[in-house]
Amino acid sequence: VCKRQDVRFVFCGKCNKKKMWEEFGNDPRVDVRGFVSDSEMDEICRSADVFLNVRDPQIGDNILNYPSKVPQYLAWGKPVVSTWIDSFSPDFRNVLDVCDNTPEGFVQVLNAVLDRGMNEKLMKYNVIREWFTRNKSWNVQAGRLVGFMKNL
């Protein structure tokens, strides 16, 4: 559905590679990697401009699999185009670029994100980094864990 030629899609994680290639018709913009090492994942994340969270919010396993990789993507300070999954904390609405659960919905939001000017990109980066530091840093998470353990 995405007509842009200035993009490249790298798919990582559990998938049927053969089926993915068939679905994408051997599109040269698509790179299906499957499971990758941590160092390879870091390199992919470093070079990415946008992350796509393509989980269908209607599938129970996707709801239970939260947070998946979304916080890891946000740690890079880059936009994440995602459907809304009910198990997301409401504060994720401010940092995710939420789309409808349709191919057209993904493409519409992806195009809008890719078309942002430098000032818009920097503003989004600052929103993500500030949110991440305030809510998801190791110090904050460790404090939550300690508090949880004290209340047991």
N, C-alpha and C positions, 0 to 999 in steps of 0.2 A: 504494500500500500504506500510506503514511503517512496516518493519519486526522486528525492534529492540524490544527487550523485556526489555531493561533498561530504558524505558520511560513511562511516565504517561501523559495522555492528560486530561485537565480539561477545559470543555467548559462552558462559562458563557455568559449571555445575552439572548436576545430574540431568542427563538428557539422552535421548536416542539420537546419536549423531547422524545415522543414515536417514532417519525420518526427518530430522531438521534440514538436512541438505535437500531432501526431496521437496519439503515444504517451501524452501526458499529458491528452488529451481537453480541451484548452483550460482546464485547471485554473487558476483565477485566482491561485493561490499560486505558479505557475510563471512565471518570466521567462527566456526563452531569448534570450541576447544574442549568442552566437557570439564572434567575435574582437572585442576592445575595446582602446581605447588604454590606455597605461600609467596615465594620470591617472584614467581611468574604473575601471580595475582597482584602483587604490589606494583609490578611494572605495568600491567594493564591498567590498574587504577591511576597510576601516576600520569599515564598518557591520555586517559579519558577526558573528554570535555563534559559529558553527561552520562549519568547512570540510568538504566531502565530497570524498574522492578515490575516484571511482567506477570506477577502472580494473579490468578483469577480470584477475586474476593469471595466468590460463591462456593469455592471448593474448601471443604472443611479442613483438609490438611494444611492449606495455605493460611487459614486463620490460626490454627494451632502452632504453626511453624514460626510465628512472629517471635523475635524481630527479624528473623532471616538475616540478610546482609545489609539491610537499610542503614542501621547505625554505622556500620563499617564504611559504607559509601559516603554518608554524611561527614564522617571524620576527615575526608579529603577536602571538604568545603566546596564541593561541586554540586550542581543541581541533580536532583533525583526525580525523574518522571515516574510516577507510580499510580496505580489504582489505590483507592482507599480501602483498607482492610479494617474491619471493626475492632480488631485487637490492638490497633495503633492507639497510642495515647493521643488525646485531642491536641496536644501541643505540636504534634507532627504536622498538622495542617499548615502551620506557619513556615515550615522549612521544606516540605515536599512540594513538587509541582504536580498536583493531583489531576488525573485524567479519567475519562469514562473508560469502562472496561470493554472497549471496542478497538479494533485496529485503527479506525479513523480517529478515535479519541486520543490514542497514543500519538499518532502522527501530528495531529493538530497541536498538542501541547509540546511535543518534541520540536516541531518547527518554530514555535514561539520562543522556546528556550534557546535554540540555536541562533535565532535572529536577534537576540538581545545585544544591545550595544555594550561597550566596555563599562560604562557607568552602571548600567543595570546588572551586569555580571558581578561587578565589585560589590554592589549593594547586596545582592543575593549571597555572595561569599561571606560578607560580614554578618548577615543575619544567621546563616548556618553556623559559622564559627562561634558566634556569641551564644547561640542556643546550645551548641554541643558542649562548649566549655561550662556553661551554667548547669546543664542537665545530665550530660553523659560522660564527663571526664572520669578518669580512674579515681581521682580523689573524691568526687561526688559519689560515684558508685560504691567505693569502699566505705564511705560514711553511711550510706544506706544499708549496706550489708551489716556493718557493726550495729547500727540501730535495730535492724531486724533481729539479729542474734541476741541483743540485750533484752528484747521483748519476748523471747521464747520462754 
